Amino acid sequence: MTAIRKAYLAERKRKNRARKHADSRTSELSLTVDGSDRSNISNTVSKSSSQSDEHNSPRKPIFSNDPPNHASDQIIWSSKRYIPLDLYPHMFRDDPDRAPTVDEIKLCKTLTDNFKYFDHGKVVIHDKDKESKILALIEFTRWDELNTAQVDELRDITEFLFSAKQFVNAVDSDTRSWGGKMFAIGWRKAMVAFQLIGIYRNKAAIAKSPDTYDALMRKSYKISSILGRMFRRLANVAFKDNQEVMRKYSIPALGHLAFNLPITDDDCAPNLTFTSNGFFNSPHCDEDDISEFAFGLFIPVNKNDWSIAKTERPTKLNGGQFVFPDYRCGIDFSNHDGFVKVVWRAKEVRHCTLHSINDPTCDQLGMSMQINKKTATTSRDTQSGAIFNRRTFRDKPRDACYIGDHETYVKGNH
């Protein structure tokens, strides 16, 4: 065999391997993003399949057939290999849940300084060794790409959450938060006697201002719809999977003020967690979720009222990246003048927010939507009546049990 023939066969083998890899990656992505524009997926990959994924090559838009936010909507593909990395070694000692010391935070910073950070465009991160399985989809949107209506929607979200936090208790758990503040609103499994299922609440705050609480929570349907549309437009198939879980388990949506209301087009989760004030936490998987994917949203805000920080973005924040440590990559907010959406495999890919030094005026407001397994099974059993077969309720009089919905708390019945 001549040298030319050998070179030709080697090149053909390389191209076939690249094409197979691209097809596999495209197939997985088509199960994650909006299928309405899948024709563009094939065209995008076929034109670029000869390029190495290690170089994060840009490609054409495939996320949705909705009007693009970007004038030149491209995808950055990033192929990452799973290599376990312990950012906080103390988690494997006697007190794993405690917050890290200053020195331990410095060690974490040293380990993460060389991560691959994304700060613009649309990004698809996929596993290099598992048939190109999609790990996360990230979309960065600059303020100058938004119209007035889109800015107003973001403003509605931040204003609603700023007002809502006074009516819920901050999450007080070292396993959930090492610093900053974390809150949750929406539906959850029962936490008090005789309650079948309920919502997150600060009982004393609601009792003090029931009319204000009532007026505020009647806006939750609008907020839930805005977030649901964002999720659907970024990853339509993942959104529909979550919505199907909602229907299967009779789970009430975030914007539902009563149990057993029908799921609408934009409903995708029963609750919302949101973080602020330099929040950071431990690397973890959301193993208690029943949903495969979570939706996240990060918006820079002014500290005093959580209004959108468009003119003074939090570039002074040192740290605070959202990372996937076992894949040595993440989101850097400091170089992006806008907001960020992300859909990721929260149930199986470890993730966390890194420590940050608080900026005196600005903060990063983070939020996530997913479906917890206990909330799902509690909803299902409440709907069917099987919940009364549980040990907790078996011996309790049924007429004394109740659903802790919006009306119950506004009226102060429990």
Protein Blocks (a to p, Z undefined) as FASTA:
>chain_A
ZZklmmmmmmmmmmmmmmmmmmmmmmmmmmmmcfklmmmmmmmmmmmmmpcfklopacdd
fkbmcdcfbfblcddddddddddddfblmlmmmblmbccdfklmmmmmmmmmmpccdfeh
jdddddfklgoiafbdcddddfklpcfklmmmmmmmmmmmmmmmmmpccdddfkloggdj
dddedjdddfbehiabdcdddfklmmmmmmlmmmmmmmmmmmmmmmmmmmmmmmmmlmmm
mmmmmmmnopacfklcbghiacdfkbcbfbdcddeehiacdddddfkbmbfbdcdddddd
dfklopacfklccklbggjiacdfknopaddfklpgcdddddddfklmccddddddddfk
bccddddddddfklmmmmmmmmnopmmmpmklmmpcfklgccddfklmmnopZZ
